[in-house]
Amino acid sequence: MDLRFKTPPAKALRCLLLFHMVVFRLFSVSAQIESSNNTVTVGTVELSGNKKTRESIVFRELLIATGDKFAPGEFSRLVNQSRLNLLNTSLFNFVTIDTVLNAGSDGQAVMNIKISLIERWYLWPVPILQITDRNLNTWLQTSDFTRINYGIDLKWNNFTGRMDELDAIIQFGKNHNLSLAYQDPYIDKKKHVGIGFDAGYKNNRETGYLTQDDILLFAFVPDGLSTEKYFSVNSTYRNNIFTTHQVVAGFRAFSFSDSLMTLNPDYSYKNEDKPSFFYLYYKLKIDHRDIKYYPLKGWYADLELNKSGLGFGFEKPVDIAWAKTTTRFYAQLAKRWYAGISFIGKVSSGGWQPYFQIQGLGYGRDYVRGYQYNVIDGKHYGIIRSNIKFAIVPEQTQHIGFIPTPKFGLIHYAFYLTAFADAGYVWQPQWIGQFNNMLPRTLLAGAGLGVDLVTYYDKVIRIEYAINKSGKSGIFIHFIAGI
């Protein structure tokens, strides 16, 4: 059955929209506020354990404050959500909120609150031992240990105790990378506005230069195939707990070697081996997940807009715009049973795009499970993912006796058995027949089973068996939640 067509038919788009509306109705959760004449008044709020983190950062995540009055049920909900908010800062391994009931002078219930925090270890001089492939699974096909980058990545979270982050990278090996980034989430008293920057230099001696047979081909040249210099500044605005806006303005300057342009003349624009351009990027993020790095309940949505080439003369012919959205819904079906579904969609401007700027499926989190070995290039794509999971071992807490510090000696972990099914489609590819790329403009579908290990410091290990529509299968390893 031939499933190839050039543009998404209107009927398919209407069905997709209807599907999304139904899913949203099934998975959206409305908070039910208990109606009662009785109220709870918030008394004192005490903190302990925040040795590095400033109190103002902790209070920023709380939905309750001294003097607030709530119905009992609403008070319990807000206390629980405040605990989740603190965990989602990635500043703490454990957060415990205790309440002590007292009687006020007017006979009303007064709840004093004690928040106990166990901070994480914030300074990580992480050795870099990084493969040059897109993911671990493609590298495991060859297990070529010469295709390794090495160096040091200094990550300093909560740098000044204000949830700010410093990241410095010195990398050698196949590809060289020097970079420095800093992000301060709040610079104003109300803690709404943040700023940051990112600057770096890359010298790629090995790079993916062409997609052939739906596989990314790599080349290596000792003197380097491409270099990139980049710099960006950004500002964030978080007006409430769940909504964040980000604006990024940046500059990128590339230099491509003659060898690279010979390997793929379409890698850059015609007669342009040193493209440089400014870009603007915007992201709106709405996040109502319970635990961000491995959600079980709640929902998430974002919208990304990007424009490369802002009209300056030296930027020609760079002129590309794209928009992308991601939605994810999570629900508990029964005791120890959970479900999730997500949609990812991207559309790009209609003009011709060089290979180094066009990316479809197969990069980052954008792939259909069962096609991890493949790259499917195209200007527009959509992915639907779904899974059902069972908590084999619900979250457990354990002390490691020989480690004295609670930053490492007190751990939590959980195991989940998952079943999943994905589907995707890529529109408007630019290189198909001459390179025997068969997957663009065809329906992609995959399904399988997996086991997830979730533990502290936001660590997730997924081991999955997946089989795709063509009957190709494999065991794949990932280090991030499936949805």
C-alpha positions as a Python dict, from the first residue, in 0.01 Angstrom:
ca = {
    (1, 'M'): (0, 0, 0),
    (2, 'D'): (156, 331, -109),
    (3, 'L'): (131, 587, 167),
    (4, 'R'): (333, 859, -8),
    (5, 'F'): (191, 1207, -66),
    (6, 'K'): (344, 1551, -88),
    (7, 'T'): (132, 1748, 157),
    (8, 'P'): (-82, 1648, 456),
    (9, 'P'): (-442, 1607, 334),
    (10, 'A'): (-708, 1821, 498),
    (11, 'K'): (-892, 1510, 618),
    (12, 'A'): (-581, 1387, 801),
    (13, 'L'): (-533, 1726, 967),
    (14, 'R'): (-898, 1735, 1079),
    (15, 'C'): (-866, 1383, 1224),
    (16, 'L'): (-548, 1482, 1406),
    (17, 'L'): (-715, 1790, 1552),
    (18, 'L'): (-1019, 1587, 1663),
    (19, 'F'): (-787, 1326, 1816),
    (20, 'H'): (-605, 1597, 2013),
    (21, 'M'): (-932, 1743, 2143),
    (22, 'V'): (-1049, 1400, 2262),
    (23, 'V'): (-715, 1326, 2428),
    (24, 'F'): (-717, 1661, 2603),
    (25, 'R'): (-1061, 1590, 2744),
    (26, 'L'): (-957, 1245, 2863),
    (27, 'F'): (-634, 1353, 3028),
    (28, 'S'): (-705, 1704, 3158),
    (29, 'V'): (-758, 1719, 3531),
    (30, 'S'): (-962, 1988, 3697),
    (31, 'A'): (-874, 2060, 4057),
    (32, 'Q'): (-1181, 2013, 4274),
    (33, 'I'): (-1181, 2263, 4558),
    (34, 'E'): (-1355, 2142, 4868),
    (35, 'S'): (-1643, 2366, 4967),
    (36, 'S'): (-1666, 2409, 5339),
    (37, 'N'): (-1746, 2677, 5587),
    (38, 'N'): (-1438, 2572, 5785),
    (39, 'T'): (-1109, 2738, 5692),
    (40, 'V'): (-746, 2679, 5773),
    (41, 'T'): (-521, 2976, 5838),
    (42, 'V'): (-152, 2941, 5753),
    (43, 'G'): (62, 3027, 6054),
    (44, 'T'): (440, 3022, 6057),
    (45, 'V'): (647, 2873, 5775),
    (46, 'E'): (987, 2743, 5888),
    (47, 'L'): (1268, 2613, 5668),
    (48, 'S'): (1553, 2378, 5753),
    (49, 'G'): (1825, 2211, 5549),
    (50, 'N'): (1874, 2491, 5294),
    (51, 'K'): (2240, 2547, 5373),
    (52, 'K'): (2322, 2691, 5028),
    (53, 'T'): (1983, 2780, 4883),
    (54, 'R'): (1849, 3119, 4982),
    (55, 'E'): (1514, 3131, 5159),
    (56, 'S'): (1365, 3360, 4894),
    (57, 'I'): (1419, 3089, 4630),
    (58, 'V'): (1232, 2835, 4843),
    (59, 'F'): (944, 3074, 4918),
    (60, 'R'): (915, 3152, 4544),
    (61, 'E'): (792, 2796, 4482),
    (62, 'L'): (535, 2786, 4763),
    (63, 'L'): (164, 2832, 4693),
    (64, 'I'): (92, 2916, 5058),
    (65, 'A'): (207, 3200, 5281),
    (66, 'T'): (155, 3317, 5638),
    (67, 'G'): (-194, 3458, 5685),
    (68, 'D'): (-354, 3281, 5388),
    (69, 'K'): (-689, 3111, 5449),
    (70, 'F'): (-804, 2797, 5270),
    (71, 'A'): (-1066, 2526, 5287),
    (72, 'P'): (-904, 2214, 5437),
    (73, 'G'): (-903, 2018, 5112),
    (74, 'E'): (-758, 2306, 4915),
    (75, 'F'): (-491, 2357, 5181),
    (76, 'S'): (-381, 1994, 5150),
    (77, 'R'): (-367, 2020, 4771),
    (78, 'L'): (-155, 2335, 4780),
    (79, 'V'): (86, 2186, 5034),
    (80, 'N'): (139, 1883, 4810),
    (81, 'Q'): (182, 2098, 4499),
    (82, 'S'): (432, 2320, 4684),
    (83, 'R'): (637, 2012, 4765),
    (84, 'L'): (637, 1909, 4399),
    (85, 'N'): (735, 2262, 4295),
    (86, 'L'): (1040, 2247, 4522),
    (87, 'L'): (1142, 1905, 4388),
    (88, 'N'): (1110, 2032, 4032),
    (89, 'T'): (1369, 2303, 4094),
    (90, 'S'): (1629, 2021, 4089),
    (91, 'L'): (1785, 2181, 4398),
    (92, 'F'): (1676, 1913, 4646),
    (93, 'N'): (1679, 1535, 4659),
    (94, 'F'): (1409, 1521, 4925),
    (95, 'V'): (1144, 1767, 5046),
    (96, 'T'): (926, 1700, 5351),
    (97, 'I'): (647, 1935, 5456),
    (98, 'D'): (501, 1882, 5803),
    (99, 'T'): (198, 2067, 5938),
    (100, 'V'): (119, 2134, 6303),
    (101, 'L'): (-240, 2220, 6395),
    (102, 'N'): (-296, 2494, 6653),
    (103, 'A'): (-598, 2690, 6766),
    (104, 'G'): (-595, 3060, 6689),
    (105, 'S'): (-724, 3333, 6918),
    (106, 'D'): (-1054, 3338, 6730),
    (107, 'G'): (-1094, 2960, 6755),
    (108, 'Q'): (-1006, 2902, 6390),
    (109, 'A'): (-757, 2630, 6292),
    (110, 'V'): (-402, 2757, 6240),
    (111, 'M'): (-151, 2541, 6055),
    (112, 'N'): (217, 2599, 6124),
    (113, 'I'): (436, 2459, 5849),
    (114, 'K'): (784, 2308, 5874),
    (115, 'I'): (971, 2238, 5551),
    (116, 'S'): (1271, 2005, 5571),
    (117, 'L'): (1507, 2004, 5272),
    (118, 'I'): (1795, 1779, 5170),
    (119, 'E'): (2001, 1971, 4916),
    (120, 'R'): (2179, 1811, 4625),
    (121, 'W'): (2547, 1822, 4551),
    (122, 'Y'): (2578, 2123, 4321),
    (123, 'L'): (2937, 2123, 4186),
    (124, 'W'): (2999, 1855, 3924),
    (125, 'P'): (3333, 1846, 3739),
    (126, 'V'): (3201, 1581, 3501),
    (127, 'P'): (3454, 1396, 3284),
    (128, 'I'): (3345, 1400, 2920),
    (129, 'L'): (3347, 1062, 2751),
    (130, 'Q'): (3107, 1125, 2468),
    (131, 'I'): (3031, 939, 2146),
    (132, 'T'): (3009, 1136, 1822),
    (133, 'D'): (2695, 956, 1702),
    (134, 'R'): (2344, 1096, 1744),
    (135, 'N'): (2270, 851, 2027),
    (136, 'L'): (2413, 551, 2210),
    (137, 'N'): (2214, 304, 2002),
    (138, 'T'): (2366, 408, 1668),
    (139, 'W'): (2716, 400, 1819),
    (140, 'L'): (2661, 49, 1956),
    (141, 'Q'): (2618, -75, 1599),
    (142, 'T'): (2994, -32, 1548),
    (143, 'S'): (3128, 21, 1904),
    (144, 'D'): (3410, 225, 1749),
    (145, 'F'): (3608, 358, 2045),
    (146, 'T'): (3800, 598, 1823),
    (147, 'R'): (3476, 797, 1781),
    (148, 'I'): (3495, 946, 2128),
    (149, 'N'): (3514, 1299, 2263),
    (150, 'Y'): (3685, 1358, 2597),
    (151, 'G'): (3738, 1649, 2832),
    (152, 'I'): (3576, 1813, 3132),
    (153, 'D'): (3233, 1967, 3181),
    (154, 'L'): (3217, 2183, 3492),
    (155, 'K'): (2855, 2215, 3600),
    (156, 'W'): (2791, 2437, 3901),
    (157, 'N'): (2423, 2436, 3985),
    (158, 'N'): (2286, 2677, 4244),
    (159, 'F'): (2607, 2874, 4187),
    (160, 'T'): (2529, 3157, 4432),
    (161, 'G'): (2237, 2992, 4611),
    (162, 'R'): (1981, 3162, 4385),
    (163, 'M'): (1915, 2862, 4156),
    (164, 'D'): (2159, 3004, 3901),
    (165, 'E'): (2373, 2776, 3684),
    (166, 'L'): (2728, 2798, 3549),
    (167, 'D'): (2848, 2555, 3282),
    (168, 'A'): (3200, 2549, 3132),
    (169, 'I'): (3314, 2286, 2878),
    (170, 'I'): (3664, 2199, 2758),
    (171, 'Q'): (3641, 1910, 2511),
    (172, 'F'): (3895, 1736, 2289),
    (173, 'G'): (3898, 1408, 2097),
    (174, 'K'): (3729, 1373, 1759),
    (175, 'N'): (3550, 1707, 1803),
    (176, 'H'): (3671, 2009, 1999),
    (177, 'N'): (3442, 2232, 2202),
    (178, 'L'): (3507, 2531, 2428),
    (179, 'S'): (3200, 2694, 2581),
    (180, 'L'): (3077, 2899, 2875),
    (181, 'A'): (2715, 2951, 2980),
    (182, 'Y'): (2543, 3116, 3275),
    (183, 'Q'): (2177, 3140, 3367),
    (184, 'D'): (2029, 3349, 3649),
    (185, 'P'): (1655, 3277, 3684),
    (186, 'Y'): (1569, 3587, 3886),
    (187, 'I'): (1722, 3934, 3885),
    (188, 'D'): (1424, 4130, 4022),
    (189, 'K'): (1270, 4140, 4369),
    (190, 'K'): (945, 3978, 4257),
    (191, 'K'): (1145, 3693, 4102),
    (192, 'H'): (981, 3706, 3764),
    (193, 'V'): (1267, 3805, 3529),
    (194, 'G'): (1587, 3614, 3455),
    (195, 'I'): (1886, 3657, 3222),
    (196, 'G'): (2163, 3440, 3080),
    (197, 'F'): (2424, 3400, 2808),
    (198, 'D'): (2593, 3122, 2610),
    (199, 'A'): (2917, 3149, 2410),
    (200, 'G'): (3142, 2893, 2249),
    (201, 'Y'): (3364, 2758, 1974),
    (202, 'K'): (3336, 2417, 1804),
    (203, 'N'): (3575, 2243, 1568),
    (204, 'N'): (3412, 1933, 1426),
    (205, 'R'): (3668, 1697, 1277),
    (206, 'E'): (3399, 1431, 1238),
    (207, 'T'): (3047, 1519, 1135),
    (208, 'G'): (2737, 1377, 971),
    (209, 'Y'): (2743, 1515, 618),
    (210, 'L'): (2468, 1327, 428),
    (211, 'T'): (2160, 1108, 472),
    (212, 'Q'): (2168, 800, 251),
    (213, 'D'): (1947, 491, 279),
    (214, 'D'): (1785, 679, 570),
    (215, 'I'): (2116, 657, 761),
    (216, 'L'): (2338, 949, 865),
    (217, 'L'): (2682, 915, 702),
    (218, 'F'): (2990, 1045, 886),
    (219, 'A'): (3326, 1170, 762),
    (220, 'F'): (3649, 1247, 949),
    (221, 'V'): (3924, 1492, 850),
    (222, 'P'): (4209, 1555, 1101),
    (223, 'D'): (4223, 1928, 1023),
    (224, 'G'): (3850, 1968, 1069),
    (225, 'L'): (3538, 1966, 853),
    (226, 'S'): (3352, 2257, 1008),
    (227, 'T'): (3389, 2522, 1276),
    (228, 'E'): (3124, 2725, 1456),
    (229, 'K'): (3148, 3036, 1671),
    (230, 'Y'): (2834, 3134, 1857),
    (231, 'F'): (2706, 3375, 2118),
    (232, 'S'): (2358, 3435, 2260),
    (233, 'V'): (2184, 3626, 2536),
    (234, 'N'): (1844, 3543, 2675),
    (235, 'S'): (1577, 3669, 2907),
    (236, 'T'): (1310, 3467, 3088),
    (237, 'Y'): (982, 3577, 3241),
    (238, 'R'): (806, 3349, 3489),
    (239, 'N'): (498, 3532, 3604),
    (240, 'N'): (359, 3233, 3794),
    (241, 'I'): (468, 2887, 3904),
    (242, 'F'): (362, 2705, 3590),
    (243, 'T'): (424, 2943, 3296),
    (244, 'T'): (761, 3058, 3157),
    (245, 'H'): (848, 3277, 2859),
    (246, 'Q'): (1198, 3285, 2709),
    (247, 'V'): (1347, 3509, 2440),
    (248, 'V'): (1692, 3440, 2292),
    (249, 'A'): (1893, 3661, 2058),
    (250, 'G'): (2207, 3509, 1915),
    (251, 'F'): (2473, 3502, 1643),
    (252, 'R'): (2622, 3199, 1467),
    (253, 'A'): (2920, 3194, 1229),
    (254, 'F'): (3017, 2874, 1042),
    (255, 'S'): (3311, 2777, 829),
    (256, 'F'): (3291, 2462, 612),
    (257, 'S'): (3597, 2296, 461),
    (258, 'D'): (3639, 2219, 92),
    (259, 'S'): (3632, 1850, 183),
    (260, 'L'): (3289, 1884, 342),
    (261, 'M'): (3148, 2083, 49),
    (262, 'T'): (3283, 1819, -191),
    (263, 'L'): (3124, 1536, 6),
    (264, 'N'): (2788, 1714, 1),
    (265, 'P'): (2753, 2025, -220),
    (266, 'D'): (2413, 2087, -56),
    (267, 'Y'): (2560, 2097, 293),
    (268, 'S'): (2555, 2480, 275),
    (269, 'Y'): (2420, 2740, 36),
    (270, 'K'): (2566, 2753, -314),
    (271, 'N'): (2906, 2923, -318),
    (272, 'E'): (2880, 2997, 53),
    (273, 'D'): (3122, 2810, 280),
    (274, 'K'): (3117, 3070, 560),
    (275, 'P'): (2752, 3145, 640),
    (276, 'S'): (2687, 3369, 941),
    (277, 'F'): (2361, 3507, 1073),
    (278, 'F'): (2169, 3645, 1368),
    (279, 'Y'): (1865, 3461, 1501),
    (280, 'L'): (1572, 3519, 1734),
    (281, 'Y'): (1406, 3243, 1934),
    (282, 'Y'): (1098, 3245, 2157),
    (283, 'K'): (955, 2972, 2378),
    (284, 'L'): (635, 2961, 2582),
    (285, 'K'): (624, 2675, 2832),
    (286, 'I'): (327, 2571, 3048),
    (287, 'D'): (419, 2293, 3287),
    (288, 'H'): (170, 2119, 3519),
    (289, 'R'): (357, 1786, 3555),
    (290, 'D'): (400, 1632, 3898),
    (291, 'I'): (771, 1545, 3857),
    (292, 'K'): (931, 1700, 3550),
    (293, 'Y'): (1203, 1447, 3475),
    (294, 'Y'): (969, 1145, 3502),
    (295, 'P'): (603, 1256, 3508),
    (296, 'L'): (317, 1030, 3608),
    (297, 'K'): (36, 1285, 3633),
    (298, 'G'): (-38, 1627, 3487),
    (299, 'W'): (25, 1794, 3152),
    (300, 'Y'): (279, 2002, 2961),
    (301, 'A'): (262, 2225, 2653),
    (302, 'D'): (507, 2452, 2476),
    (303, 'L'): (539, 2665, 2165),
    (304, 'E'): (872, 2747, 2000),
    (305, 'L'): (933, 3007, 1727),
    (306, 'N'): (1267, 3064, 1553),
    (307, 'K'): (1387, 3301, 1281),
    (308, 'S'): (1739, 3263, 1136),
    (309, 'G'): (1851, 3562, 928),
    (310, 'L'): (1717, 3900, 1034),
    (311, 'G'): (1765, 4089, 710),
    (312, 'F'): (2123, 4216, 738),
    (313, 'G'): (2314, 4216, 411),
    (314, 'F'): (2590, 3981, 520),
    (315, 'E'): (2333, 3718, 626),
    (316, 'K'): (2212, 3646, 273),
    (317, 'P'): (2086, 3398, 169),
    (318, 'V'): (2002, 3273, 523),
    (319, 'D'): (1629, 3324, 572),
    (320, 'I'): (1460, 3039, 758),
    (321, 'A'): (1172, 3037, 1004),
    (322, 'W'): (1019, 2748, 1191),
    (323, 'A'): (758, 2680, 1457),
    (324, 'K'): (735, 2378, 1685),
    (325, 'T'): (496, 2262, 1956),
    (326, 'T'): (500, 1981, 2208),
    (327, 'T'): (210, 1863, 2424),
    (328, 'R'): (217, 1583, 2678),
    (329, 'F'): (-59, 1441, 2900),
    (330, 'Y'): (-21, 1200, 3192),
    (331, 'A'): (-278, 1022, 3409),
    (332, 'Q'): (-302, 754, 3674),
    (333, 'L'): (-537, 480, 3555),
    (334, 'A'): (-545, 269, 3870),
    (335, 'K'): (-320, 179, 4159),
    (336, 'R'): (33, 145, 4014),
    (337, 'W'): (-98, 189, 3657),
    (338, 'Y'): (-21, 503, 3452),
    (339, 'A'): (-62, 627, 3096),
    (340, 'G'): (88, 903, 2887),
    (341, 'I'): (44, 1047, 2539),
    (342, 'S'): (227, 1324, 2354),
    (343, 'F'): (230, 1509, 2024),
    (344, 'I'): (528, 1686, 1866),
    (345, 'G'): (487, 1892, 1550),
    (346, 'K'): (715, 2120, 1350),
    (347, 'V'): (667, 2332, 1036),
    (348, 'S'): (932, 2532, 850),
    (349, 'S'): (938, 2806, 589),
    (350, 'G'): (899, 2697, 230),
    (351, 'G'): (1229, 2795, 68),
    (352, 'W'): (1521, 2562, -1),
    (353, 'Q'): (1723, 2481, 311),
    (354, 'P'): (2084, 2359, 328),
    (355, 'Y'): (2165, 2027, 488),
    (356, 'F'): (2323, 2178, 800),
    (357, 'Q'): (1998, 2354, 889),
    (358, 'I'): (1727, 2106, 796),
    (359, 'Q'): (1659, 1844, 1059),
    (360, 'G'): (1363, 1611, 1069),
    (361, 'L'): (1328, 1302, 1283),
    (362, 'G'): (1620, 1123, 1443),
    (363, 'Y'): (1772, 1405, 1645),
    (364, 'G'): (1736, 1468, 2020),
    (365, 'R'): (1397, 1354, 2148),
    (366, 'D'): (1230, 1374, 1807),
    (367, 'Y'): (1208, 1015, 1682),
    (368, 'V'): (961, 730, 1647),
    (369, 'R'): (1065, 438, 1865),
    (370, 'G'): (1187, 154, 1646),
    (371, 'Y'): (1363, 397, 1407),
    (372, 'Q'): (1648, 506, 1636),
    (373, 'Y'): (1904, 401, 1374),
    (374, 'N'): (1745, 622, 1109),
    (375, 'V'): (1742, 988, 1012),
    (376, 'I'): (1434, 1114, 827),
    (377, 'D'): (1498, 1463, 686),
    (378, 'G'): (1220, 1704, 601),
    (379, 'K'): (1085, 2053, 668),
    (380, 'H'): (768, 1944, 851),
    (381, 'Y'): (694, 1651, 1079),
    (382, 'G'): (456, 1520, 1339),
    (383, 'I'): (493, 1248, 1604),
    (384, 'I'): (238, 1086, 1835),
    (385, 'R'): (370, 880, 2127),
    (386, 'S'): (177, 677, 2380),
    (387, 'N'): (259, 440, 2662),
    (388, 'I'): (108, 249, 2951),
    (389, 'K'): (324, 164, 3250),
    (390, 'F'): (301, -45, 3564),
    (391, 'A'): (504, 32, 3876),
    (392, 'I'): (688, -296, 3939),
    (393, 'V'): (858, -129, 4235),
    (394, 'P'): (685, 195, 4343),
    (395, 'E'): (915, 468, 4468),
    (396, 'Q'): (1130, 347, 4757),
    (397, 'T'): (1373, 530, 4985),
    (398, 'Q'): (1687, 368, 5115),
    (399, 'H'): (1991, 465, 5324),
    (400, 'I'): (2336, 362, 5203),
    (401, 'G'): (2509, 305, 5534),
    (402, 'F'): (2871, 360, 5430),
    (403, 'I'): (2798, 703, 5272),
    (404, 'P'): (2772, 956, 5557),
    (405, 'T'): (2631, 1257, 5369),
    (406, 'P'): (2256, 1254, 5292),
    (407, 'K'): (2333, 1425, 4958),
    (408, 'F'): (2437, 1078, 4833),
    (409, 'G'): (2362, 833, 5113),
    (410, 'L'): (1983, 875, 5103),
    (411, 'I'): (1846, 759, 4768),
    (412, 'H'): (1509, 695, 4609),
    (413, 'Y'): (1433, 462, 4319),
    (414, 'A'): (1147, 302, 4128),
    (415, 'F'): (1105, 47, 3847),
    (416, 'Y'): (835, 56, 3578),
    (417, 'L'): (732, -191, 3309),
    (418, 'T'): (614, -6, 2998),
    (419, 'A'): (430, -84, 2676),
    (420, 'F'): (438, 180, 2403),
    (421, 'A'): (323, 264, 2051),
    (422, 'D'): (440, 558, 1836),
    (423, 'A'): (358, 698, 1493),
    (424, 'G'): (513, 976, 1286),
    (425, 'Y'): (527, 1139, 944),
    (426, 'V'): (776, 1370, 767),
    (427, 'W'): (670, 1611, 489),
    (428, 'Q'): (866, 1798, 222),
    (429, 'P'): (1201, 1620, 215),
    (430, 'Q'): (1464, 1767, -18),
    (431, 'W'): (1681, 1463, -86),
    (432, 'I'): (1506, 1132, -159),
    (433, 'G'): (1554, 935, -478),
    (434, 'Q'): (1917, 1015, -554),
    (435, 'F'): (2019, 894, -206),
    (436, 'N'): (1760, 614, -171),
    (437, 'N'): (1591, 771, 131),
    (438, 'M'): (1261, 583, 156),
    (439, 'L'): (1122, 686, 495),
    (440, 'P'): (1021, 1050, 427),
    (441, 'R'): (657, 1081, 314),
    (442, 'T'): (571, 740, 457),
    (443, 'L'): (383, 653, 773),
    (444, 'L'): (626, 555, 1049),
    (445, 'A'): (500, 328, 1326),
    (446, 'G'): (669, 140, 1607),
    (447, 'A'): (575, -43, 1927),
    (448, 'G'): (739, -240, 2204),
    (449, 'L'): (806, -308, 2570),
    (450, 'G'): (1055, -163, 2813),
    (451, 'V'): (1177, -127, 3168),
    (452, 'D'): (1250, 212, 3329),
    (453, 'L'): (1471, 275, 3630),
    (454, 'V'): (1414, 611, 3797),
    (455, 'T'): (1637, 736, 4076),
    (456, 'Y'): (1772, 1048, 4242),
    (457, 'Y'): (1954, 1338, 4072),
    (458, 'D'): (1691, 1316, 3795),
    (459, 'K'): (1841, 996, 3657),
    (460, 'V'): (1637, 775, 3423),
    (461, 'I'): (1757, 460, 3246),
    (462, 'R'): (1523, 316, 2980),
    (463, 'I'): (1586, -21, 2821),
    (464, 'E'): (1334, -91, 2545),
    (465, 'Y'): (1266, -355, 2284),
    (466, 'A'): (1102, -192, 1982),
    (467, 'I'): (982, -319, 1645),
    (468, 'N'): (885, -88, 1360),
    (469, 'K'): (636, -115, 1074),
    (470, 'S'): (897, -272, 847),
    (471, 'G'): (960, -555, 1094),
    (472, 'K'): (1303, -426, 1200),
    (473, 'S'): (1361, -454, 1574),
    (474, 'G'): (1623, -389, 1835),
    (475, 'I'): (1702, -320, 2198),
    (476, 'F'): (1756, 49, 2267),
    (477, 'I'): (1894, 238, 2567),
    (478, 'H'): (1797, 594, 2661),
    (479, 'F'): (1856, 823, 2955),
    (480, 'I'): (1541, 1032, 2955),
    (481, 'A'): (1170, 959, 3001),
    (482, 'G'): (992, 821, 2694),
    (483, 'I'): (717, 1085, 2709),
}
